[in-house]
Amino acid sequence: MSQSRTSLPVIGAALTVADLERLHNWVMESGRDVELQEFCIPEVLNADWRPLVERYRKLLDGYTGRLGIHGPFWEFDISTRDPDIRAVIQKRLTQGLDVCEALGATNMVIHSPFTIWGHNNYDNSDGEIERFTRRVHKCIGAAVKRAAEIGCEIVLENVEDIDPHARVRLADTFNSPALKISLDTGHAYYCYKIQGAPPVDYFVKAAGKKLAHIHLQDMDGFADRHWAPGEGEIAWKSVFEAISRYCDNPRLILELDDRKRLVQGAEYLASLGLGR
């Protein structure tokens, strides 16, 4: 990848409010894209979250990057058949978008409905993938419409996805600029090593210009480690080459279990000439 340092993508980070306070200068001086992590927690969404939003707004005064949140995802499946569970999911997505509107956030991550079991069974019954798609529309269609109205994108993050094209085809059925694709590099690598999925750069290529958001995390091919880049096995040069070739400036978000290693992760990618 032959790019000058100033043309390299800026590496962003997934943060809590305590992380943002600790890394405030690092974030603000380079206008790093930020993903706020507390608003996926049901107890936060059910409580009065407005003081936390105000705290973030004060910390981000003068911020020049792109702001997003990790939306709710715990314990639910957006392809559910159960209308009562669907109602809970819709409530959570509405709460997440309420937070986005209050923050001025323009991106909300939710999890893909595709599963390892489903990969070999969607075509086992005639019409199942069409029924699956209709269920997803019933579940998140109103949220996608609301996101478009408030200038926000919902992005579908791969979790157990084996076929890198499946989320893209699903997003296409909505025909909305408010539903795009997220890639978690560690999740993709797990499915590559354990489930026979293509390598991570193929996931980038499959999403192409629909890829609006990437969780950067390294791992060993066994568990969802969320290690800093350089601590696992992912071939980062191939991933960033694919990003440069096929994508249109997606948010590059370090999502690490040990957020004290965020700067280390960004510096490692910079040492490879991949970001700054």
N, C-alpha and C positions, 0 to 999 in steps of 0.2 A: 504494500500500500504506500504509494509515494505521495504524501501530503505534507504541506508545511504545518508547523505546530499550530499556527493560528487557524488553519482550516480543519484541524482535528475536532471531532465531536467532544463536547463538554460532558463529563461523567456526572450524573446526578445521584441522588440517594433517597432511600426510604428511611424516614425518621419519625421518632416521637418528639413531643415538645421538648423533653429534656435533652435529646440529641441535638435539636435545632439550637437550643441555647448554648450548648457546648461547642458546636461547629458553626456558629453563626457567621463568623468572618469567612470561613472556607466556602460556605454556601453563597453568601451575598456578594463577595468580591468577584466571583466568576459567573454569577447568575445561574447556578446549577439547578436543573430541574429537580423538584422535590415531590415525593409521595408521602403523605401523612398516614400513619399507621393505626392510630387509635380508633378510627371511625368504622372499622370492621367488627368491633366488639359489641355484642348485643347489649351489654350492661351500659356501655357509653351511649349507644343510640337511644336506649329507653330512658336515660337520665336527661338532665338539662345540660346539653353539650355546648350551649352558646357561650358560657364563660371560656371554655377551651378554644372555641373559634376566635373569640376576641383576643385571647393570649397569642394565638398564632398570627392574627392580623397585625398586632403590634410588632411582633418579632419580624414580620415580613414587610414592614413598611419600607418602600423603596425597592422591593424585590423585582428583578427583571427576568427571572426564569419562568418556567411553566409549572403550575401547581396542580397536583392531583391528590386523590385519596385512594387507599385500598378499600374498596367497598365491602359490604357484608358478604360472607360466604359460608360461615360455620354451619355445619350439619344440614345443608340443604342442596338440592339438585334442581336446577332450573328446567329440567325436562320431566319433572314429577307428574304422575298421573293423578295424584290426590288433590282435589280442589281446596281442601282445608290447608294443606301444606303450602299450596300455591299462594293462598291468601297471606300467609306469614311471610313468604319470600317477597311478595309484592310490597308488603308493609316495610320490610327491611330495605328494599331498593329505593322506595320513596324516601325513607329516612336518610339514606346515603345521599340522594340527590338534593334533599333539603340542606344537608351539610355543604355540598358543593356550591349550591346557590349562595349560601351565607358566606362562604369563604372566597367566592370567586374562582373556585377550582374548575378546571376545564377537562378533567379526565378522571374516570372512576373505573377501577379494576374489579371485574367479577370473574368467577371461575367457570371454565368450560363444562358442559354437561357430558362430554364424551368420556367413556370409561374403557378400561382394559377388557372387561367382560363384554361390553357392548361391541367392541371392535369386531369380534368374530360372530356377533349375533344380530347386528342391525339388518343384515340381509338374509337372516335365517327364516324370517317370516315375511311374506309378500306385503309390501306397503309399510313396513315398520319404520323405515327412515323418514317417510312422509309423515307418519303419525308422530314420530319423535319431534320432527321439525314443527309441526302444528302445536305440540305441547309447549315447546320453547317459546313460540310466538305468544301463546296465551299467557305465559308466565312473565315474560319481560317486555312484551310489545308496548305496554303503556309506559314503562320506564324509558325505553328507547325514544319514544315520542317526547316525553318530558325532557330528556337530556337534550334533544335537538332544540327545544324551546328555550332552554336556559344557556345554550352555547357550550354544552359539555359533551364529551365522547364517553361512551361505555366501551371498554375493551375486554375481550374474552381471553383470559389467560389459560394456556394449556396446563393440565395437571396430569391426567392419565392418557392424554392424547397420543395415539400411535401414528395415525394418518395425519401428516402436517397440513393437508388440504381440507380436512373435514370442517374445522372452524371457519375457514375462509368461505367454503360453500354455504355454511349455515348463515354467516353474516350477510352474504350476498342476497339471501332470500328476504332480508328485511328492506333492502334497497334504501338504506338510510346512511347518510354521512356520520350519524351519531353512534353507529355500531361498528367498531373496528377490532383489530386483533392485537393481543398482547402475547409476548413470548417469555416464558421463564426458561432460561438456559439450562438450569439444573434439572428441571422436570423433563425437558426434552432429552437431556443426556441420560437420565435414568431410563426413559423408555427406549432409547437407543441401545444401551448396554444390556438391559434386562428383558425387554419385550420385543426387540428386533425392529424398532422404529428407525427411520433414517437419522443420520447425524444432525447436530444442531444447526449447521449452516443450511441444510436442506429445509428446515423449518422457517428460517429467515427467507429463503428464496420463495417458498410456497406462499407466504403471506405478502411478499413484495411491498407495494405502496400502501397496502391496507395495514401494514405493521406500524402501529402508532406508539408502541410502548414495549420496553424490554426490561425484565428483571434479570440483572446480571448477578449470577451466583455460581460458584464452582462446587464440584462434588466429585465423589469417587466412584460413581456408578452403582452404589449400593443403597444409600439412603439420601433423603432430602437435606443435605448438610448445610446449605446456605453459607458456604465458606467464601472467603475473599478470593477473587481471581488470583491464580497462581498457586493456590493451596490444593487444588484437585487435578483433574485430568482433561478438562475441556480445552480444545484447540482454539484459543481465542483469536489467533490471526485469521483463521478461516471464517469464524463468525463475523468479525468486523469487516473482512473483505466482502462478505455477502451483504452486510448492512450497507456498505458504501456503494455496492453495485446495484442493488435491487430496491432499496428503501428510500423514503423521503423524510429524513431527519426524525426518526422515532426518539421518544424519550428513553434515555439510557439510565436505568435506575439500579444502583447497587442495593440489593436486598439481602442483608447479612444477618445471621443469628447474633453474631458478636459485632455490634455496631461501632465498637471502639476500633474496628479494623477497616472502617469505611475509607479513611484517607489512605491507608496501606493498599487497599484494593484499587483505588483510583491511580495511585502512584505506580503500581505494577503495570496497569494497562498503559500508562504514559511511558513507562520504560520500554515497552514494546513498540512505541510509536503509534498506538491505536486510539488514544484519547488524551484529554488533558483535564 
